[in-house]
Amino acid sequence: MSNAILSVNNLSISFGGLKAVDDLTFEINEGEIYGLIGPNGAGKTTVFNCITQFYKPDSGEAIFRNGSETINLMDLKVHDVIKYGIVRTFQNVEVVRELTILENVLIGAHKEYKSNLLQQIFPTKKVLQEEADNIEKAEGILDQFGLLHLKDSPVGSQSYGIRKKVEFARALMSNPKLIILDEPAAGLNDRETEEFAQLIVDIRKQYDLTILLIEHDMGLVMGICDRICAINFGRLLTIGSPKDIQNNEEVQSAYLGVDS
Ligand SMILES: Nc1ncnc2c1ncn2[C@@H]1O[C@H](COP(=O)(O)OP(=O)(O)OP(=O)(O)O)[C@@H](O)[C@H]1O
């Protein structure tokens, strides 16, 4: 039986005359850290946008399996994807700069709230308990991320590296099964990149997650990914272990700029 949590089948999307993704098929197994790589403009972010329904592809499907539930993500609206256990981060970190770090992380719990708006305006004991539980959980995550001492500081005044961690912490608050990370190491220095890579590995294990990431930092990709899918011009080049990918001549010539 397939252990795939996500199967992307024959995905295609064009912008005008440009085929940004062209009949792409790949499968991610539950618990994997899976990398999607390719040169600039290869179509990586477009694939993410199609999986998360920011874009509606021209054809293809993305089958997501969570326990006994199986769904074609193409049937969902963009805001419903998170309800099924998929959450993403963005290439250009998306945080609310005016809010504190803790407040930003708590935003991630909104799908978990059982109470409605009226109950939140006139909170009952149950609603207050729910809020307290979410704060406890957010503080636990911030502690693990080394950010608890900054929880009451506005995010806008923090470094890029910290803002990226806040975005990742917020993603965890929704109890996802699959986290999609768009260039987690972009803009980070070497030390921050190493720290972030370790965080991804630790979080995957602790929260029993599957992780799909796009990344240009080959050190990070080769260091933490179980498998990697390499694409160019929206088309599949190859899928394999980091070692397979490093040794693949097509990948070398397309992505690493080495002539085969
Ligand atoms: N909304 C859009 N409208 C028109 N063209 C688009 C749109 N989104 C992406 N493209 C084009 O599709 C192609 C793939 O872009 P995409 O951003 O997916 O590549 P990428 O592999 O993520 O690149 P990078 O590594 O530079 O982020 C590019 O040629 C891009 O210009």
The ligand as a MOL file (V3000), in Angstrom:
LIG
                    3D

  0  0  0     0  0            999 V3000
M  V30 BEGIN CTAB
M  V30 COUNTS 31 33 0 0 0
M  V30 BEGIN ATOM
M  V30 1 N 1.1220 34.8660 -11.6940 0
M  V30 2 C 1.9830 34.7150 -12.7210 0
M  V30 3 N 1.7680 35.3110 -13.9070 0
M  V30 4 C 2.6250 35.1590 -14.9300 0
M  V30 5 N 3.7380 34.4000 -14.8860 0
M  V30 6 C 4.0000 33.7920 -13.7230 0
M  V30 7 C 3.1530 33.9010 -12.5800 0
M  V30 8 N 3.6920 33.1640 -11.5620 0
M  V30 9 C 4.8140 32.6280 -12.0500 0
M  V30 10 N 5.0080 32.9960 -13.3450 0
M  V30 11 C 6.0990 32.5770 -14.2160 0
M  V30 12 O 6.1830 31.1590 -14.1430 0
M  V30 13 C 7.5470 30.7510 -14.1690 0
M  V30 14 C 7.8470 29.9490 -12.9190 0
M  V30 15 O 7.8810 30.8320 -11.8090 0
M  V30 16 P 8.0950 30.3420 -10.3160 0
M  V30 17 O 8.0340 31.5480 -9.4410 0
M  V30 18 O 7.1650 29.2400 -10.0100 0
M  V30 19 O 9.5810 29.7850 -10.3850 0
M  V30 20 P 10.5240 29.3400 -9.1830 0
M  V30 21 O 11.1380 28.0640 -9.5850 0
M  V30 22 O 9.7930 29.3750 -7.9060 0
M  V30 23 O 11.6230 30.4970 -9.2410 0
M  V30 24 P 12.5290 31.1260 -8.0640 0
M  V30 25 O 13.4790 30.0680 -7.6370 0
M  V30 26 O 13.2250 32.2620 -8.7620 0
M  V30 27 O 11.6070 31.5820 -6.9810 0
M  V30 28 C 8.3880 32.0100 -14.2750 0
M  V30 29 O 8.7210 32.2210 -15.6250 0
M  V30 30 C 7.4640 33.0840 -13.7500 0
M  V30 31 O 7.7620 34.3440 -14.3390 0
M  V30 END ATOM
M  V30 BEGIN BOND
M  V30 1 1 1 2
M  V30 2 1 2 3
M  V30 3 2 2 7
M  V30 4 2 3 4
M  V30 5 1 4 5
M  V30 6 2 5 6
M  V30 7 1 6 7
M  V30 8 1 6 10
M  V30 9 1 7 8
M  V30 10 2 8 9
M  V30 11 1 9 10
M  V30 12 1 10 11
M  V30 13 1 11 12
M  V30 14 1 11 30
M  V30 15 1 12 13
M  V30 16 1 13 14
M  V30 17 1 13 28
M  V30 18 1 14 15
M  V30 19 1 15 16
M  V30 20 2 16 17
M  V30 21 1 16 18
M  V30 22 1 16 19
M  V30 23 1 19 20
M  V30 24 2 20 21
M  V30 25 1 20 22
M  V30 26 1 20 23
M  V30 27 1 23 24
M  V30 28 2 24 25
M  V30 29 1 24 26
M  V30 30 1 24 27
M  V30 31 1 28 29
M  V30 32 1 28 30
M  V30 33 1 30 31
M  V30 END BOND
M  V30 END CTAB
M  END
